Amino acid sequence: MTGADVNVHIMGGGDFGTMPDGRRVRRITLGEAPGPVLTVLDLGATVHSLEVTCGDGVRRNVVLGHASPADYLDSPHYLGGTIGRYANRIAGGRFVLDGREVRVGTHDRGNHLHGGPDGFNRRLWQLVEHSETQAHLVLRSPDGDQGFPGTLDAGVRFEVLGDGVRMTFEATTDAPTVVNLTNHAYFNLDGAGAGTVDDHHLAVEADEYTPVDPTGIPLGGHAAVAGSPFDFRAQARIGSAVRSGVEQVARARGIDHNYVLRGEGVRRVATLSSRRTQTRLDVHTDQPGLQVYTGNFLDGSSPAVGGTHRQGDGIALEAQLFPDTPRRPDFGSAMLRPGETYRATLEWRLGAVGSFQFQDPE
Ligand code: BGC
């Protein structure tokens, strides 16, 4: 099926307005109540909403979204977007690839962030397959796009499961390049617009995190989470961590750090939960790192569905390679060569808190 064929009829979907150049933006709906209902935009291959039955039996949308294409394009917050070519930061936007220096777009305090000024989250992706529970979107990124070498063919498959959503990211290239794709949804398990996630609890399967300089670039090496506000080995209240006042937290105005995940293969790497709605989110991925970002820079300036978003109104759990990997051989490799296929999996499983024990006082 081609993008043009799918144009004819979008099951359960609809028009989401237009791009500045007049192209239409589509909203695609996947799943059916009482199961999870996901809406995805072809603009940015964006997760626009995710409605689930919360642990208290009430249905809520648990991700933050904007109400129009213009709001997505004007916003610096990457709400629900597919991030590429390179999620997270590359220091100075410079790295060496096969002996040649590459310079990529910098729009974050002199560093590359989330694919550059015109990242994949701002592009109109092509819908190539669609059923009641799945959608496959693709994007061709030309050679030199935001400075990255090679024509990159990227794809994201969204699949609604009985208890959540699976995203499968893929990419191929015609010349050596780097790639690191993820989704940037912000969760609020009390429902988007319900206030901050300070009272949510978080657990992350990591013994170490990556301390950063004042511009968010890893300082080098990992630090133990033990004895610090970054310790989510056992579930801990988010509000206590972001108000702890230690230098690393103050620097980022909260948590905005990469966690060094235990294990490999698709495994559960984090659990977020709300006592208020008795709802739990498990994040599963095959990626080595998880950027935990507590919505530190949400400042109320971007119009949103149902109002606006202020600091801490959502938390992003971005499964990915470590930041700055193209400059740090000790962090692994972000290389993709012709003939290889980049693949990454991200799953969000939602349900009632069940046996999850809240340790901190109310
Ligand atoms: C980054 C933050 C950045 C935010 C933008 C996060 O993934 O780590 O530093 O401000 O994205 O929304």
Residues whose N, C-alpha, C, O or C-beta is under 5 A from the ligand:
A	BS01	BGC	P76 H77 Y78 D256 Y293 F297
